[in-house]
Amino acid sequence: MDFGAGFITERIRTSGAEINLVHGGNGPPLLLLHGYPQTHVMWHRVAPDLARDFHVICPDLRGYGDSSRPPTDDSHSAYSKRAMAQDMVEVMTHLGYQQFSVAGHDRGARVAHRMALDHPQRVARACVMDIAPTLHMFRHTDQNFATGYYHWFFLIQPGGLPEHMIGADPDYFLMEKLRRWSGPDAHFDPDAVAEYRRCFRDPGVIHASCEDYRAAATIDLDHDAHDRNRRIECPLLVLWGSKGFVNRTYDVLAVWRGYADRVEGRILDCGHFLPEESPAEVIAELRRFCTS
């Protein structure tokens, strides 16, 4: 999907993967990380406007979109948020940036959280969209959480079970996610949806995305528990949707203040997919936060 004049597509090899991305604009670097089950295309309503003031970099996380899908093993370490964060740091080094701002949605927000812990000297500012910390969510699991986030427990099942079931009708599964998590008035661009479908139909992407969730329930939890007494040092912006599960379940700012030193944030009038449902507000918040 074309982001418009000034954006170019590039493929960058990191120590563990090959990352597909688009980037464009002039100004301070701003890295935008997508969530599940999407690709970098989810930023199509946000990136062109922000490119007036920033060099905007929109990659596909490893395993997603047109990035490579590294082989995995029983440790799931190839899809740990630590490995994904390392990819992004190496991408930014390749582009000439030692320090940058990062904003992530959904899975990308979890990568941003880990990046801020593992590479505090590299992350100037971080924004997380519509999540609570992974460790907090697992430690506070109850029937409400297991029902609302059933996919967390489905996707981690072993033996190829979720891959087989999703692979039987990937379009249905993807569209069910977009419908279930978005607000009632959400409208997704047909070209963006076509791109999500193209990528998600690939059995390798389905498997890699399951590995992402398996990592979240195993090695990521080990990393998070080990680092529980460490805090995000850089300024942190938290945005979340009024019509989403996160808003119904958590005192979002209070939770994040247990994980970071300098936290601010606000609720937006939308569902889970903030950059596509409330792009003007996301643009305004990122522009303000990353230039303040």
C-alpha positions as CSV (number, residue, x, y, z in Angstrom):
1,M,0.0,0.0,0.0
2,D,1.5,3.3,-1.1
3,F,2.0,5.8,1.8
4,G,2.5,8.6,-0.7
5,A,5.2,10.8,-2.1
6,G,8.5,10.7,-0.2
7,F,8.1,7.2,1.3
8,I,10.4,4.5,0.1
9,T,10.4,0.8,0.7
10,E,13.6,-0.8,2.0
11,R,14.7,-4.2,3.3
12,I,17.3,-4.2,6.1
13,R,19.2,-7.2,7.3
14,T,19.6,-7.4,11.1
15,S,21.6,-10.0,13.0
16,G,18.5,-12.2,13.3
17,A,16.1,-11.3,10.5
18,E,15.4,-9.3,7.4
19,I,13.1,-6.4,8.1
20,N,10.7,-4.9,5.4
21,L,9.9,-1.3,6.0
22,V,8.7,2.0,4.5
23,H,10.1,5.3,5.6
24,G,9.9,8.9,4.7
25,G,9.8,12.5,5.8
26,N,12.4,14.8,7.4
27,G,13.1,15.6,11.0
28,P,13.7,13.6,14.2
29,P,13.3,9.9,13.8
30,L,10.0,8.3,14.9
31,L,9.7,4.5,14.7
32,L,6.1,3.1,14.5
33,L,5.5,-0.5,15.3
34,H,2.3,-2.4,14.3
35,G,0.3,-5.0,16.2
36,Y,-1.5,-8.3,15.5
37,P,-2.8,-9.4,13.0
38,Q,-1.6,-6.5,10.9
39,T,1.5,-5.0,9.2
40,H,3.2,-1.7,8.9
41,V,0.2,-0.7,6.7
42,M,-1.8,0.0,9.8
43,W,0.0,3.4,10.0
44,H,-1.3,4.6,6.6
45,R,-3.6,7.2,8.1
46,V,-0.9,8.5,10.5
47,A,2.5,8.3,8.9
48,P,2.1,10.7,5.9
49,D,1.0,13.6,8.2
50,L,3.7,12.9,10.8
51,A,6.3,12.8,8.0
52,R,5.9,16.6,7.7
53,D,7.8,16.9,11.0
54,F,9.6,13.6,11.5
55,H,11.5,10.9,9.6
56,V,8.9,8.2,10.0
57,I,10.0,4.6,9.9
58,C,7.3,1.9,9.7
59,P,8.6,-1.7,9.7
60,D,7.0,-5.1,9.6
61,L,8.0,-6.9,12.8
62,R,9.9,-10.2,12.2
63,G,7.4,-12.9,11.3
64,Y,4.8,-10.4,10.0
65,G,4.1,-8.8,6.7
66,D,7.0,-9.1,4.3
67,S,9.7,-9.4,6.9
68,S,11.5,-12.7,7.2
69,R,10.3,-15.5,9.5
70,P,13.3,-16.9,11.5
71,P,13.1,-20.5,12.5
72,T,12.1,-21.2,16.0
73,D,12.4,-23.9,18.7
74,D,10.8,-24.9,21.9
75,S,12.2,-21.9,23.7
76,H,10.3,-19.5,21.3
77,S,13.3,-17.1,21.7
78,A,13.3,-16.2,18.0
79,Y,10.0,-14.4,18.6
80,S,10.7,-12.9,22.0
81,K,10.1,-9.2,22.4
82,R,13.8,-9.0,23.2
83,A,14.7,-10.3,19.7
84,M,12.1,-8.1,18.0
85,A,13.4,-5.1,19.9
86,Q,17.0,-5.9,18.8
87,D,15.8,-6.0,15.2
88,M,14.4,-2.5,15.5
89,V,17.5,-1.1,17.2
90,E,19.6,-2.5,14.4
91,V,17.3,-1.0,11.8
92,M,17.6,2.4,13.4
93,T,21.4,2.1,13.5
94,H,21.4,1.2,9.8
95,L,19.4,4.3,9.1
96,G,21.9,6.4,11.1
97,Y,20.1,7.0,14.4
98,Q,21.6,6.4,17.8
99,Q,18.5,7.8,19.6
100,F,14.9,7.9,18.5
101,S,11.3,8.0,19.6
102,V,9.1,4.9,19.3
103,A,5.4,4.4,19.3
104,G,3.9,0.9,19.2
105,H,0.4,-0.5,19.0
106,D,-0.7,-3.9,20.5
107,R,2.3,-6.3,19.9
108,G,4.4,-3.4,18.7
109,A,3.8,-1.7,22.0
110,R,5.1,-4.7,23.8
111,V,8.2,-4.6,21.7
112,A,8.6,-0.9,22.5
113,H,8.3,-1.7,26.2
114,R,11.1,-4.2,26.0
115,M,13.2,-1.9,23.9
116,A,12.9,0.8,26.5
117,L,14.2,-1.6,29.1
118,D,17.0,-3.3,27.1
119,H,18.2,-0.1,25.2
120,P,17.4,2.9,27.5
121,Q,20.2,4.9,25.9
122,R,18.6,4.5,22.4
123,V,14.9,5.3,23.2
124,A,14.3,9.0,23.8
125,R,10.5,8.7,24.2
126,A,8.1,5.9,24.0
127,C,4.4,5.6,23.3
128,V,2.3,2.4,24.0
129,M,-1.2,2.1,22.5
130,D,-4.0,0.1,24.0
131,I,-2.1,-2.3,26.2
132,A,-1.3,-3.0,29.8
133,P,2.1,-4.7,30.5
134,T,2.2,-8.4,29.6
135,L,3.4,-9.4,33.0
136,H,0.6,-7.5,34.7
137,M,-2.1,-9.0,32.4
138,F,-0.9,-12.6,33.0
139,R,-0.6,-12.1,36.7
140,H,-4.1,-10.7,36.9
141,T,-5.8,-13.3,34.7
142,D,-9.4,-14.1,35.6
143,Q,-12.5,-15.3,33.7
144,N,-13.1,-11.8,32.3
145,F,-9.5,-11.6,30.9
146,A,-9.6,-15.2,29.6
147,T,-12.9,-14.5,27.8
148,G,-12.0,-11.1,26.3
149,Y,-8.4,-12.2,25.4
150,Y,-9.2,-15.8,24.5
151,H,-6.8,-15.6,21.6
152,W,-3.8,-15.3,24.0
153,F,-4.6,-18.8,25.3
154,F,-5.6,-20.2,21.9
155,L,-2.5,-19.0,20.0
156,I,-0.1,-20.5,22.5
157,Q,-1.4,-24.0,22.1
158,P,1.3,-26.5,20.9
159,G,1.5,-29.0,18.1
160,G,0.3,-26.7,15.3
161,L,-3.3,-26.6,16.6
162,P,-3.9,-22.9,16.1
163,E,-2.0,-22.8,12.9
164,H,-4.2,-25.6,11.5
165,M,-7.4,-24.0,12.6
166,I,-6.6,-20.5,11.5
167,G,-5.1,-21.8,8.2
168,A,-8.5,-23.4,7.3
169,D,-9.9,-19.9,6.9
170,P,-7.4,-17.1,7.6
171,D,-9.6,-14.4,6.1
172,Y,-12.4,-15.2,8.6
173,F,-10.0,-15.2,11.5
174,L,-8.4,-11.9,10.6
175,M,-11.7,-10.1,9.9
176,E,-13.2,-11.5,13.2
177,K,-10.3,-9.9,15.0
178,L,-10.8,-6.5,13.3
179,R,-14.5,-6.6,14.0
180,R,-14.3,-7.8,17.6
181,W,-11.7,-5.4,18.7
182,S,-12.7,-2.2,16.9
183,G,-15.4,0.3,17.9
184,P,-18.9,0.0,16.4
185,D,-18.3,2.9,13.9
186,A,-14.8,1.8,12.8
187,H,-14.0,1.9,9.1
188,F,-10.9,0.1,7.7
189,D,-9.5,1.1,4.3
190,P,-10.2,-1.7,1.8
191,D,-6.7,-1.4,0.4
192,A,-5.3,-1.9,3.9
193,V,-7.5,-4.8,4.6
194,A,-6.5,-6.4,1.3
195,E,-2.8,-6.1,2.4
196,Y,-3.5,-7.6,5.8
197,R,-5.3,-10.5,4.1
198,R,-2.5,-11.0,1.6
199,C,0.1,-11.4,4.3
200,F,-2.0,-13.3,6.8
201,R,-2.9,-16.0,4.3
202,D,0.8,-17.1,4.3
203,P,1.1,-20.2,6.6
204,G,4.5,-18.9,7.6
205,V,3.0,-15.7,9.0
206,I,0.3,-17.6,10.8
207,H,3.0,-19.8,12.5
208,A,5.3,-16.9,13.3
209,S,2.4,-14.9,14.8
210,C,1.5,-17.9,17.0
211,E,5.2,-18.1,18.0
212,D,5.0,-14.4,19.0
213,Y,2.2,-15.3,21.5
214,R,3.9,-18.4,22.7
215,A,7.0,-16.3,23.4
216,A,4.8,-13.9,25.4
217,A,3.6,-16.7,27.6
218,T,7.1,-18.1,28.2
219,I,10.4,-16.4,27.6
220,D,8.9,-12.9,27.6
221,L,7.4,-13.6,31.0
222,D,10.8,-14.8,32.3
223,H,12.4,-11.6,31.0
224,D,9.7,-9.4,32.4
225,A,9.8,-11.1,35.8
226,H,13.6,-10.8,35.9
227,D,13.3,-7.1,35.1
228,R,10.3,-6.3,37.3
229,N,12.3,-3.9,39.5
230,R,13.6,-2.0,36.5
231,R,11.5,0.9,35.2
232,I,11.1,2.6,31.9
233,E,13.4,5.7,32.3
234,C,12.3,7.8,29.3
235,P,9.0,9.7,29.1
236,L,6.1,7.4,28.4
237,L,2.9,8.3,26.6
238,V,0.0,5.8,27.1
239,L,-3.0,6.0,24.7
240,W,-6.0,3.7,24.8
241,G,-9.5,3.4,23.3
242,S,-12.7,4.0,25.3
243,K,-14.5,1.1,23.6
244,G,-11.8,-1.5,24.2
245,F,-11.1,-4.3,26.6
246,V,-8.1,-2.5,28.2
247,N,-10.3,0.5,29.2
248,R,-13.0,-1.8,30.7
249,T,-10.5,-3.8,32.7
250,Y,-7.6,-1.7,34.0
251,D,-6.8,1.6,35.5
252,V,-4.5,2.1,32.6
253,L,-2.3,5.0,33.8
254,A,-2.1,3.6,37.4
255,V,-0.8,0.3,36.0
256,W,1.8,1.9,33.8
257,R,3.0,4.1,36.7
258,G,4.0,0.9,38.3
259,Y,6.4,0.3,35.4
260,A,7.7,3.7,34.4
261,D,8.9,6.9,36.0
262,R,7.4,9.5,33.8
263,V,4.0,8.6,32.5
264,E,1.3,10.6,30.9
265,G,-1.7,9.6,28.7
266,R,-5.3,9.8,27.7
267,I,-8.2,7.9,26.5
268,L,-9.4,8.2,22.9
269,D,-13.0,7.8,21.6
270,C,-12.5,4.6,19.7
271,G,-11.9,0.8,19.9
272,H,-8.6,-1.0,19.9
273,F,-7.2,0.2,16.5
274,L,-6.3,3.7,17.5
275,P,-4.2,4.7,14.4
276,E,-7.0,3.7,12.1
277,E,-10.0,4.6,14.2
278,S,-8.8,8.0,15.6
279,P,-5.9,9.0,13.4
280,A,-6.2,12.7,14.0
281,E,-6.0,12.3,17.7
282,V,-3.0,9.9,17.4
283,I,-1.2,12.4,15.1
284,A,-1.8,15.3,17.5
285,E,-0.7,13.3,20.5
286,L,2.5,12.0,18.9
287,R,3.4,15.3,17.4
288,R,3.0,17.0,20.8
289,F,4.7,14.3,22.8
290,C,7.7,13.8,20.5
291,T,8.4,17.6,20.2
292,S,7.8,18.6,23.8
